[in-house]
Amino acid sequence: KVNLDKIVSRHLGVLAMTGMGKSNLVSLVTKEIGNLKGTVIIFDYHNDYTTLNIPRINVIDAKINPRLLDADQLSEVLEIRDGANVQQRVLRMAFTKHVKESKEFWKKLENEIDFIVNSEDKKLKEIRTSAYRVQDIIEEAQHRFEDILDPDMGDPISFIKEGKTNVLSISELSEKQANVAVAFYLQQLLKDRKDASIAKHGRTKKERKYRFNSPVFVIIEEAHVFIPKDHDTSAKYWAAKIAREGRKFGLGLGIVSQRPRSVDLNVLSQMGPFAIMKIIQEDDQRQIAAATESTSRELISQLTSLNVGDAVLVGQWTNLPSLVHIEEVKEKIMGADQSAVSAWANAEKMATMAVESTQGLVQKDLLLD
């Protein structure tokens, strides 16, 4: 038995090579929390959980409302390249409060850029070329990302349902866009849980309805993308903040990665419980040893010999470090290894059947002739 309370109050790290059973373990934990009618939010980067067939599941295609972003976030979402400082400056000048509040968001934003392009002000003339480029980027983004950027969608958080397993599919977003989206959700979730917790303890006079009145467990798949050790991202900032503060407000964080060496150590070391599966790379093993308190050198050395589904559980959710085998979640359809041999044999069988069927029709036609 494991202590589920501890993964919310102390967070959870799931680390393993590809194909060793990370998503199966996440599905099992999610299923058990779902049985308790708890709230889970999974940021699904590869559509591993969209077909998870468990009760009380809520699958959402993550979209971005550009009105709710700041200028730097919008710059990332529009994919203005890093280092294009003047273009970013133009966007900051144009992305005004009036643009955010306008009924015709894109048109108002384009009008603000037009003002810069057509201005006779000497300083604005100097950035005219960059303003032209920002115009092109905005126009292109409206076509390229029309299914992703929706200024009329309202608040994306409102689509998350309390007491359910919420799978937020971010597979259609680019890496930069996914980073902005994850950061936005994390920021809003922390704010809501913080406000709800403060109100519950009678430390505020405000009376309003909070979205989440009970603890929430957030899982970030491909954590090395969103919480990298070698550079800062907005998602990393908010994940680190939740890792430090979330336990006080009933907001748990689960990070899942097949590249522990690439995950920020400051965040990784904030995880209390860990499930560690087969890991071969020495860099990954060293990172795990640095992040966890309960892993001895002997335990780390055993990670290379684990089979699929085997895991070492350490930290507060177990009394002692434990070697276990995780049961397979039958309701999980996606994410398992595909058999190339079976697929090829099936394809060959179907092709043969198609040829035989066609030949039969030809022979029938000849008889009729």
N, C-alpha and C positions, 0 to 999 in steps of 0.2 A: 504494500500500500504506500502511496505517496500523499503528501499533505498539499492539497490544492490551494489552501489558504496562502501558503508560502510563495507560490508563483505570482500571486497578485501583490503581496506585500513586499516580496524580495526579488521579483522578476525571474526570468528564465532564459538560459542560453541552450540552444540545440545546435550541436556542432558535429559535422561528419562529412566524409567524402560524398560525392554525387552517387546516388543509387543505394545508399546504405540504410535508408528508412527514415530520413528526417521528416518528410511530409506525412508519412504514416503515423509517426509519433504525434505530430501536431494535430492530425485528424483525430487521434484517440483522445488527447487532452481536450480538444474542442468538443468532441462528442460527450465526454463526461461532464464538462461544464454546461453543455446544452441540456443534459438530463436534469441539472439543477436550476435550469432556466436563467443561467447567467448570461452576461453580455460579452461576446467575443467579437473582435474586429481583426480580420486577416487582410493584410495588404498583399495581394496575390499577383506576383510579377510574371508568372509563367502559366497562368490558368490551371494550376494544379488542384484548386479547390472548388472551381465553379460547378463541377458535377458531383460534389460531395453529397451523397444521398442520405442526409440525416434530418430528423424533424427540426422545425424551427430555424430553417436556414434562409437567409436573405442575401441574394446575389445582386450586386450593384456594379454597373459599368461606371467606373470613376470618371467624372468629368470635372472640369475646372471652370469656375465662374470668375472671369478676369476682373470683374468689379471689386472683388473681395481681396485682391492681391495688392501688394505695394509695388512701386515702380521697378525695383530690382527683381522681384519675383516675376513680374510681367515680362521683363527683358529676357529672363531665362525661358519662360514659356514660349515666347515668340522666337526663341533661338537666335537672338542677337549674339554674335560671337563674342567670346571672352577677349578682352583687350580692346574692343571697339568702344572706347570711352566716350567719344563724342556722340556716337549714336545712342548710347545709354543716357547721356546727358539730355539729348533731344527728347527721348521718351519720358524722362523725369519731368521735363518742362511741360510736356503736352498732357501728361496723365494727371489731370487736375481733379479736384473734388467734383466739379461740374460734370466732368466726363464720367466719373464713377456713378453719379446720380442720374445721368441722362437716360431717357427711355430708349434712345437710339445710340447705344454705347459706341459701336464702331464708327458710325457717322460723325459723332461728336469728337471722337479721338482723331479721326482723319482731318476734321476741320481745324483742330488745334495744331496739327502738323502743317496744314496749309498756311496757317497764320505765320508760322516760322519761315516757311519757304518763301512767302511773298512779302515778308517784312523788309522795310528799307533801313531798319536799324542796323548800324554798323556791326555790332557784336553778333546779331543774328545772321547777317550776311556771311559771316565767317564760318558758320556751321550749316549753311544751306545745302551743300553737297551731301552731308551726313543726313540731313532732314529728308532729302529726296530718297536716300537709301532706306530710311525708316519707313517712309510711305510704302515703298515696294514690299518691305518685310511684312507690314501690317496687312496689306492687300493679299499677299501670298498666304499668310497665316489663316485668313478667313476661309480660304479654299482648302488648304492642306489640312487644317485642324477643325473643320466645321463640326465634326462629330465629337470633338473633345472640348473645345472652348465654347461655352454657352453662357452669355451674359444674362440670359433670362431664366436660368434654372433655379434661382433663389439660393438658399443656403445648402450646400452639399451635405452638411452634417445631418440635415433633417431626414435624409434617406436612410440613415442608420437607425435600426430598431432595437430598443432596449429589450433584454431578455431573449435575444436571438443570436445566432452565429451569422455575422455579417461579413460576407466575402466581397472585398472591394477589388475588382479586377482592374489592374493598372497596366495590363499587357499592351494596350493600344497606345500608351504614352511613351514618348521618348524618355531617355534616362533623365534629362534635365527636367522635363515636364513632370515625370513621376516623382522626382525629388521635391519639387514645389508642392505637388498635391499631397504627398505624405507629410511634409512640414506643416501645411495648412491644417490638415486633419489633427495632427498631434497637438498643435498649438490650441486649437479649439477644444479638443477633448480635455486637455489639462486645465484650461480655463473653466470649463463647465463643471468638472469634478471638484475643482478647488472651490468655486463659488457654492456648489451644492453642499460640500462638506462644512464650509464656514457657516452657511445658513442653518444646517442641521444642528450645529452646536450653539446656535443662538447668538452668534457674534456679528450678525448684521440685521438691520431693520428692514431691508428690502424683502418684499414678498413677491416672488415670481416663480414660474414653473421652470424647472431645470430639465434638460433633455435626459440626463442619466442620474437617477436617484439611488442607484446601487453601483457597486464596483464594476469596472470595465477592464478587460484584459485585451491588450493590443499585441498582435504578432506581426513582425516585419520579416518577410522572407527576403532572401538575398541581401542580408544585412550589410555585407561588404560594399554593396552599391550605394546604400543610403547612409551608412555610418563608417566611411572609409578612414583609415588611419593617416593617410598621407595628404589629405586636403580637407578643408571645411566645406560643409554643405548646410543648407537651412534645415534639412531633415535631421542631420547629425546634431545640430544645436538643440532642437526640441527633444530628440530622443535622449540626449544627455541630461536635459533638464528633467524629463520624466524619470530617468534612471535615478536621479538624485532626490527628487521631490515626490514622485508619484505614489509611493507607498503610504504617505501621510493622507492622501486624498482618495485612496481606493482606485488607483490607476496603475495596473500592472503592465510590464513590457516584456515581450518575448522576442528574442532575436535569433534568427535561423541562418546559418551560413555553412558553405562547404569550404570557405577560405578564411579560417579564423585569423591567420597571419595578416589579413588585409582589413580586419575590423579594428576600429579605434579601441585601444586598450583601456582608456579611461571609462568608456561605456561598458565594455565587456567585463571589466572587473567589478562593476556594480551589480552584475547578475549574481543572485544568491544560489539558487538551484541550477545545476547543469545536467544535461543529458549528452554524453559524449560517445559517439559511435566510431566506426573505423576511421582512423587518421594515420596516414603514412608519412606525409611531409614533416620533416624535422622542424621546419619553421612554424608549422601549425601546432606541433606538439609543444614547442617552447612558449608560444603565445598562450596556449591553454594553461600551461603550468604557471605562467605569470599572472593569469587572470583568476585562477581558482586557488582556494586555500586548502582544499581537502584532497588534492591529488598528489600522491607520492611519485617518486621517480619510477618505482616498480609498476604502479598503476598506469602511468603514461606509456611505459614500454609495452604494455599489453594491448594498446589500442590498435596496433598493426595486425593483430591476429583475430580481431572480432569478425563475426560473420554478419551478413545482412540481417538487420533487425535486432542485433545485439547492441546493448548500450550500457555504459557505466553511469550510474546516477550518483551525483555527489551534491553536497550542499544541504540547505535547510529542509528540503522536502523529503529527505530520508534520514533516519537516525545514524546510519553508517553508509559509507560508499558501497554501492551494490551493483553487481553485474547481473543484468536482467535480459530477458528476451521479450521484445515488444510484440504483443499480439497484432495480427494483421486486421486492419479495419476494412471489412468487406464492402462497406458503403462508399469507399474511396475508389473511384474509377480511373481517374487520371493520375499521372505521376509515376506509375510503375514502369519498369524497363519493358520495352517492346521486343518481341521475338522477331528478329529479322528473318530467321530461317522459316518460321511458320508463315510469316507474311509473304515471303517469296513463293513458298509452296502453294499457298492459297491463290496467289496471283496467277501462277502457272496453271493451276486446276481450273480457275475461272476462264482463262484464255483458251484452254483446250475445249471446255464446254461450249464456249462461244463459237469456236471453229466448227465443232461437230454439229451445232445447231444450224449454222449457216449452210454447211454442206447438205444437211437434211432438207432445208428449204430449196436449195438448188436442184437436188434430185427430184423433189416433188414437182417443181416447175417443169423439169424435163419430161416427166411422165404425163403431165397435163398437155404439154405441147404435142 
